[in-house]
Amino acid sequence: MAVDLSVTFTGLQFENPFLLASAPPTESDTNIMRAFDAGWGGVVTKTIGLHPVVNVAGPKTNFTYATPESFHLSMRKRAGTALHSSWNWELISDKPLDWWIPRIARIKKAYPAKILVASIMAGSGTDRELEHWQELARACQNEGADAFELNLSCPHMDRQDMGSNIGKDEGLISVVTQVVKEVATVPVWAKLTPATSDIVAEARASFRGGADAISSSNTFPSLPLIDLETLDFEMNVDGFVSSGGLGGPAILPQSLAKMAQLTQAFPDRAFSGIGGIGEFAHALNYFLLGCGTVQVCTAAMLDHAVGPNVIARLKAGLGEFLERHAGRGWSRLEDFRGLRRDHVVAHSKIRRPATREYHGGHEA
Ligand SMILES: Cc1cc2nc3c(=O)[nH]c(=O)nc-3n(C[C@H](O)[C@H](O)[C@H](O)COP(=O)(O)O)c2cc1C
């Protein structure tokens, strides 16, 4: 049986389920076109907004490496280490909408079969701010954007009405999603923050507002480590740091836990899995929990900026996986999607030794 890597997700046809996430790999038209040439099925643009953006006076991203056979973690470059995580405090795109508009059109004209998702972000404190969401949506879809991803999850915004501060407020999530849906002629995905206690509540609010899919996770709020010698944070400006976002291998299990909650609560909805993906085995976790697409950032940043080797491995991995399981009648992702969704259960549902019973801490 021939394997088929293509998927339909929120009504859009992708040649494969692997996307570059909204981040530096998708910050320009040249990067995005290189990514399409490399084989990515789709990209989510670096988030586009209307408010002024000025990044910190120093590096915006760095990577923490682990030393095997010790517990040493550091951003310091040293031989024989393995990637632990990325840490960033980069804001959204510092390019204005006017810069993006002709480029979105050019990319879509050159790559009509690839999926271009526009990540957008505005405030939510006033009617004018809510209109900004609509302005961004209209402008991007007029130029050919195939879908929107609402950035309700940027972890480093001081503004209380923006980024993950929206994603922590069910009312604002619904309102913003609804406002975009009012004008959108293409699917709307909501990218939620993992920095809340009950992501299911935020997802419910997104769906109430009309979201067609949920993307999760954005980076987890975190600090860079303090250097033992200098006693400074490994990333800082003039010695100061603020909460930033953790990505990469370290967040894979945490993101999966969030995703399991989401796909169990809404088994019939569409989910795009993000967090810690560098190879097919990682992506498979998200697919088996029920995701229809996955997105990659950190691994791509470390692989020629747009991840040509990462996407080659992901596509080959999916193809080989399908071939290996052809005997079960699997020829495409849909044939095994969600197969482990219901295997995440309450602790008391896990089997005990036959002689011992457990009732979730309660008396029998
Ligand atoms: C440097 C950097 C910049 C990012 N910028 C954005 C952004 O503009 N919009 C957004 O929605 N997510 C942004 N992200 C989050 C990523 O899209 C992704 O959700 C996160 O890094 C987890 O995926 P990973 O483990 O593959 O890195 C950024 C991540 C990094 C590392």
PDBQT file of the ligand as one rigid body, heavy atoms in Angstrom, charges set to zero:
ROOT
HETATM    1  C1  LIG A 401      13.181  32.984  19.682  1.00  0.00    +0.000 C 
HETATM    2  C2  LIG A 401      11.746  32.575  19.704  1.00  0.00    +0.000 A 
HETATM    3  C3  LIG A 401      10.780  33.456  19.233  1.00  0.00    +0.000 A 
HETATM    4  C4  LIG A 401       9.430  33.091  19.246  1.00  0.00    +0.000 A 
HETATM    5  N1  LIG A 401       8.504  33.964  18.763  1.00  0.00    +0.000 NA
HETATM    6  C5  LIG A 401       7.189  33.606  18.723  1.00  0.00    +0.000 A 
HETATM    7  C6  LIG A 401       6.215  34.458  18.139  1.00  0.00    +0.000 A 
HETATM    8  O1  LIG A 401       6.510  35.544  17.625  1.00  0.00    +0.000 OA
HETATM    9  N2  LIG A 401       4.923  34.039  18.156  1.00  0.00    +0.000 N 
HETATM   10  C7  LIG A 401       4.541  32.845  18.689  1.00  0.00    +0.000 A 
HETATM   11  O2  LIG A 401       3.345  32.513  18.665  1.00  0.00    +0.000 OA
HETATM   12  N3  LIG A 401       5.466  32.007  19.236  1.00  0.00    +0.000 NA
HETATM   13  C8  LIG A 401       6.763  32.364  19.249  1.00  0.00    +0.000 A 
HETATM   14  N4  LIG A 401       7.701  31.483  19.765  1.00  0.00    +0.000 N 
HETATM   15  C9  LIG A 401       7.254  30.184  20.331  1.00  0.00    +0.000 C 
HETATM   16  C10 LIG A 401       7.392  29.043  19.318  1.00  0.00    +0.000 C 
HETATM   17  O3  LIG A 401       6.534  29.247  18.208  1.00  0.00    +0.000 OA
HETATM   18  C11 LIG A 401       7.056  27.679  19.952  1.00  0.00    +0.000 C 
HETATM   19  O4  LIG A 401       5.715  27.716  20.412  1.00  0.00    +0.000 OA
HETATM   20  C12 LIG A 401       7.964  27.323  21.134  1.00  0.00    +0.000 C 
HETATM   21  O5  LIG A 401       9.303  27.685  20.877  1.00  0.00    +0.000 OA
HETATM   22  C13 LIG A 401       7.914  25.831  21.477  1.00  0.00    +0.000 C 
HETATM   23  O6  LIG A 401       8.358  25.049  20.387  1.00  0.00    +0.000 OA
HETATM   24  P1  LIG A 401       9.854  24.379  20.364  1.00  0.00    +0.000 P 
HETATM   25  O7  LIG A 401       9.976  23.542  21.590  1.00  0.00    +0.000 OA
HETATM   26  O8  LIG A 401       9.888  23.607  19.081  1.00  0.00    +0.000 OA
HETATM   27  O9  LIG A 401      10.811  25.527  20.370  1.00  0.00    +0.000 OA
HETATM   28  C14 LIG A 401       9.048  31.826  19.754  1.00  0.00    +0.000 A 
HETATM   29  C15 LIG A 401      10.041  30.943  20.208  1.00  0.00    +0.000 A 
HETATM   30  C16 LIG A 401      11.368  31.295  20.190  1.00  0.00    +0.000 A 
HETATM   31  C17 LIG A 401      12.414  30.313  20.684  1.00  0.00    +0.000 C 
ENDROOT
TORSDOF 0
